Every structure is written in C-alpha cells, then in structure tokens.
Amino acid sequence: MADRLFTEPRLAELYDTLCAGRPDFAFYLPLVMEAGSVLDVGCGTGELLIAAKDAGHAGRLTGLDPAEAMLGVARRREGVEWVRGDLSTFGRRGAFDLIVMTGHAFQVLVEDDELRAALAAVRAALADGGRFVFETRNPLARDWERWTGAEITDASGTPVRVDVEVRQVTAERVTFTQTYTSPGWERPEVSWSTLRFLGVAGLAAFLTEAGLEIEAQYGDWNREPLTGTAPEIITFARRDAAG
C-alpha cells in the first residue's frame, strides 16, 4: 500500500491493473463467502469484497481504508459498505465473524504502538469465535531483493512504467519508492513506502498480547507448511475466550 495512493486518484486507478492476477484473492474469497459478516481492513479499491458480492454473498460486507482515492474507485459499486478510516477510528465492537487484511496491508503497521492498537481494535471488532486472517511477507525470504518494475497500461491504453527502488533496509523495516512514468503525463509520480517485516516469533508475541490465538499458519497460497524460507506467513487467528 503506497503512501501516494492515499491522495493521488491517477495512481489509484492503476492499482487493480498493477495487481492483476493476485493469488491471495483465490485464497481469501472462500473464507469471505463462508462468513456472515466481513470486514476487509485496507480494502483499497474493494476488489475482494466486490468479487464476494458478485458471487452471491448475502451477508454484511464492509471495506475500511484511509485512502479516499482508493475508496473513490470502490464506491462505484453498490452493495458493500465503504468506510474511510483505519482501525484506530473504526470503533465497532463484536460486529464481524471475519476480519481480513490482504495485499500485505498488515505490513504498513510499522511502529509497535500502532500495531498494538490495530490488533486491539481487531479483537474488539470480532464477534465471539470470530477469526482474523492476514498475511505478511516472511523476512527470511528477503522478498525485497527481487522487487522489480513493471509495464502496464491505463484505462485509455496509454503505457505506464512502474520502477521500484529499495532505499533503506533496517531491522524489520524496508523503505522503497515506486516511480510511475507515462508518455501522457507531464511528470513522474513517486510513491514512498515503508513496510515492516515481522518474523514468526515477533508476530506471535504481538498476537498473543492482543488476545488473539493463532489457529494455523501457512507458507504460501497453496497452504503449504510455514518453513523458514517460505515466502509468506499466512495467519489464521481467533479471538480468545477471555474478556
């Protein structure tokens, strides 16, 4: 989730094209379809919830995102509740059977305090027995070393080049830029982002502290075991019975 996408409609319009063919949606969609009420945190342009609605989901679907530009794309579709904000301002208690964070949105929670606050809000928003399912890149796989650019086209068919440059790697954090250029634009658009790469033990500690019990973890979208160098840490966590 690039910072510039929060304010730049032109980049928000490119998001779904840039992320076309995402393997995580095929993983999450059955979970969404099985749940009566679903909150998608960091929903972006809302593609997952729109797919669920199109597939016949008859329950409550809510998308939460702080980026007005992204929600501007999502709001073109009806039947889903779109809310601008983040977990710190959401404030609904016991409302959802399932909360998801897709597209590695969990990794934008960079500081300890914001991570703790977000997990506390997740637990509060879950109904009894509700589940929180999300993924974060496994730091041992060092995925940032393979980030490259891409060529896409916008809605008018104009080519857009996206170049990724890693700027800084520190303990658990990677800062990078995405530079978008197009012959039809007066100047490039540059997005700066920092992501946190929590390891298995650190992630477990934060979840336990928040009162979220890990049910299962997988290393990829085929539900292969979580090994040391698996690309993903896909986590199923359930609200514990205490409190």
C-alpha positions as CSV (number, residue, x, y, z in Angstrom):
1,M,0.0,0.0,0.0
2,A,1.9,3.0,-1.2
3,D,1.6,6.3,0.6
4,R,0.9,8.3,-2.6
5,L,-2.1,6.1,-3.3
6,F,-3.8,7.8,-0.4
7,T,-4.0,11.1,-2.3
8,E,-3.4,10.6,-6.0
9,P,-6.5,9.4,-7.9
10,R,-4.5,8.7,-11.1
11,L,-2.4,6.1,-9.2
12,A,-5.5,4.6,-7.5
13,E,-6.9,4.0,-10.9
14,L,-3.9,1.9,-11.8
15,Y,-3.9,-0.2,-8.7
16,D,-6.0,-3.1,-9.9
17,T,-4.2,-3.3,-13.2
18,L,-0.8,-3.3,-11.4
19,C,-2.0,-6.1,-9.1
20,A,-3.9,-8.2,-11.7
21,G,-3.8,-11.9,-11.1
22,R,-3.2,-11.7,-7.4
23,P,-3.1,-15.2,-5.9
24,D,-4.3,-14.1,-2.5
25,F,-7.8,-13.4,-3.7
26,A,-8.4,-17.0,-4.6
27,F,-7.3,-17.9,-1.1
28,Y,-9.4,-15.3,0.7
29,L,-12.6,-15.4,-1.3
30,P,-13.9,-18.8,0.0
31,L,-13.3,-17.6,3.6
32,V,-15.3,-14.4,2.9
33,M,-18.1,-16.4,1.3
34,E,-18.4,-18.7,4.4
35,A,-18.7,-15.7,6.9
36,G,-21.9,-13.9,7.6
37,S,-20.2,-10.5,8.3
38,V,-16.8,-9.5,7.0
39,L,-14.5,-6.5,7.5
40,D,-11.7,-6.0,4.9
41,V,-9.1,-3.7,6.5
42,G,-7.1,-1.8,4.0
43,C,-9.6,-2.8,1.3
44,G,-8.1,-0.5,-1.3
45,T,-10.3,-0.4,-4.4
46,G,-12.5,-3.1,-2.9
47,E,-11.9,-5.9,-5.4
48,L,-12.2,-8.7,-3.0
49,L,-15.5,-7.7,-1.5
50,I,-16.9,-6.8,-4.9
51,A,-16.0,-10.3,-6.0
52,A,-17.8,-11.8,-3.0
53,K,-20.9,-9.7,-3.7
54,D,-20.8,-10.8,-7.4
55,A,-20.5,-14.4,-6.2
56,G,-23.7,-14.1,-4.2
57,H,-22.6,-13.2,-0.7
58,A,-25.8,-12.3,1.2
59,G,-24.4,-11.1,4.5
60,R,-22.7,-7.8,5.5
61,L,-19.5,-6.7,3.7
62,T,-17.6,-3.7,5.0
63,G,-14.4,-2.3,3.4
64,L,-12.2,0.0,5.5
65,D,-9.4,2.1,4.1
66,P,-7.8,5.5,4.8
67,A,-7.2,6.4,1.2
68,E,-10.0,8.4,-0.3
69,A,-8.6,7.9,-3.8
70,M,-8.8,4.2,-3.4
71,L,-12.3,4.3,-2.0
72,G,-13.3,6.5,-4.8
73,V,-12.8,3.6,-7.1
74,A,-14.5,1.1,-4.7
75,R,-17.6,3.3,-4.3
76,R,-18.5,2.8,-8.0
77,R,-20.0,-0.5,-6.8
78,E,-23.0,-0.7,-4.5
79,G,-24.0,-3.4,-2.0
80,V,-20.8,-3.0,0.1
81,E,-20.3,-0.6,2.9
82,W,-17.3,1.5,2.2
83,V,-15.8,3.3,5.2
84,R,-12.9,5.8,5.1
85,G,-10.6,5.4,8.1
86,D,-8.4,2.9,9.9
87,L,-8.7,0.6,12.8
88,S,-7.9,3.3,15.3
89,T,-11.0,5.2,14.4
90,F,-13.4,2.4,13.4
91,G,-14.8,1.6,16.8
92,R,-17.3,-1.2,16.1
93,R,-17.4,-4.0,18.8
94,G,-18.3,-7.6,18.3
95,A,-19.6,-6.9,14.8
96,F,-17.7,-9.3,12.4
97,D,-17.3,-13.0,12.0
98,L,-14.2,-12.5,9.8
99,I,-11.7,-9.7,9.5
100,V,-9.1,-9.9,6.7
101,M,-6.1,-7.8,5.7
102,T,-5.0,-8.7,2.2
103,G,-2.3,-7.4,-0.2
104,H,0.3,-7.4,2.7
105,A,-1.6,-4.4,4.2
106,F,-0.6,-5.7,7.6
107,Q,3.0,-4.6,6.9
108,V,2.1,-0.9,6.8
109,L,1.7,-1.1,10.6
110,V,5.3,-0.1,11.2
111,E,5.5,1.1,14.8
112,D,4.9,-1.1,17.9
113,D,2.2,1.2,19.3
114,E,0.2,1.4,16.0
115,L,0.5,-2.4,15.7
116,R,-0.7,-3.0,19.2
117,A,-3.6,-0.5,18.7
118,A,-4.6,-2.1,15.4
119,L,-4.6,-5.7,16.9
120,A,-6.6,-4.5,19.9
121,A,-9.2,-2.9,17.5
122,V,-9.3,-6.2,15.5
123,R,-10.0,-8.2,18.6
124,A,-12.7,-5.8,19.8
125,A,-14.4,-5.8,16.4
126,L,-14.6,-9.6,16.2
127,A,-17.7,-11.5,17.3
128,D,-17.3,-14.4,19.7
129,G,-15.3,-17.0,17.9
130,G,-14.5,-14.7,15.1
131,R,-11.3,-15.0,13.0
132,F,-8.7,-12.6,11.8
133,V,-6.9,-13.8,8.7
134,F,-4.0,-12.0,7.1
135,E,-0.6,-12.4,5.6
136,T,2.8,-10.8,5.9
137,R,5.9,-11.5,3.9
138,N,8.4,-13.8,5.6
139,P,11.6,-11.7,6.3
140,L,13.8,-14.8,5.9
141,A,12.8,-15.0,2.2
142,R,14.1,-11.4,1.7
143,D,11.5,-10.7,-1.0
144,W,12.6,-7.0,-1.4
145,E,15.7,-8.2,-3.1
146,R,13.6,-9.4,-6.1
147,W,11.3,-6.3,-6.4
148,T,11.4,-5.1,-10.0
149,G,9.5,-2.7,-12.2
150,A,6.5,-3.4,-14.5
151,E,4.9,-2.1,-17.7
152,I,1.1,-1.6,-17.6
153,T,-1.5,0.4,-19.4
154,D,-4.0,2.8,-18.0
155,A,-7.8,2.9,-18.9
156,S,-7.1,4.8,-22.1
157,G,-4.5,2.3,-23.3
158,T,-1.5,4.6,-22.5
159,P,1.6,2.7,-21.3
160,V,2.7,3.4,-17.7
161,R,6.1,2.3,-16.4
162,V,6.5,1.4,-12.7
163,D,10.0,1.2,-11.3
164,V,10.7,0.0,-7.7
165,E,13.8,1.1,-5.8
166,V,14.7,-0.1,-2.3
167,R,16.0,2.9,-0.4
168,Q,16.8,1.5,3.0
169,V,16.8,-1.8,4.9
170,T,17.0,-1.8,8.6
171,A,15.8,-4.1,11.4
172,E,12.4,-5.4,10.3
173,R,11.8,-2.4,8.0
174,V,12.2,-1.8,4.3
175,T,11.7,1.7,2.7
176,F,11.2,1.9,-1.0
177,T,9.9,4.1,-3.8
178,Q,7.7,3.3,-6.7
179,T,8.1,5.7,-9.6
180,Y,5.3,5.9,-12.2
181,T,6.1,7.4,-15.6
182,S,4.0,7.7,-18.8
183,P,4.3,9.5,-22.1
184,G,0.9,11.1,-21.4
185,W,1.9,12.7,-18.1
186,E,3.7,15.9,-17.5
187,R,5.9,14.5,-14.8
188,P,6.5,11.2,-12.9
189,E,4.5,10.3,-9.8
190,V,6.7,9.0,-6.9
191,S,5.4,7.0,-4.0
192,W,7.4,6.4,-0.8
193,S,6.5,3.5,1.5
194,T,7.9,1.7,4.5
195,L,6.9,-1.8,5.3
196,R,7.6,-3.9,8.4
197,F,8.8,-7.5,8.1
198,L,7.9,-9.2,11.3
199,G,9.3,-12.7,11.9
200,V,7.3,-15.7,13.1
201,A,8.2,-15.2,16.8
202,G,7.7,-11.5,16.9
203,L,4.3,-11.8,15.1
204,A,3.2,-14.5,17.6
205,A,4.1,-12.3,20.5
206,F,2.0,-9.3,19.3
207,L,-1.0,-11.5,18.6
208,T,-0.8,-13.2,22.0
209,E,-0.5,-9.9,23.8
210,A,-3.6,-8.7,21.9
211,G,-5.7,-11.7,22.9
212,L,-5.6,-13.4,19.5
213,E,-4.9,-17.1,19.4
214,I,-3.1,-18.5,16.4
215,E,-5.1,-21.4,14.9
216,A,-2.9,-22.1,11.8
217,Q,-0.2,-20.6,9.7
218,Y,0.9,-21.4,6.1
219,G,3.8,-20.5,4.0
220,D,2.1,-19.9,0.7
221,W,-1.3,-19.6,-1.0
222,N,-1.5,-23.4,-1.6
223,R,-1.5,-23.9,2.2
224,E,2.0,-25.4,2.2
225,P,3.7,-25.6,5.7
226,L,5.3,-22.5,7.0
227,T,9.0,-23.2,6.7
228,G,12.0,-21.0,7.4
229,T,12.2,-19.5,3.9
230,A,8.6,-19.8,2.8
231,P,7.5,-16.6,1.0
232,E,4.5,-15.8,3.2
233,I,3.4,-16.0,6.8
234,I,-0.4,-16.5,6.3
235,T,-2.0,-16.5,9.7
236,F,-5.5,-17.6,11.0
237,A,-6.0,-16.1,14.4
238,R,-9.2,-16.4,16.6
239,R,-10.4,-14.1,19.3
240,D,-9.6,-15.8,22.6
241,A,-12.3,-16.5,25.1
242,A,-11.0,-14.2,27.8
243,G,-12.5,-10.7,28.3
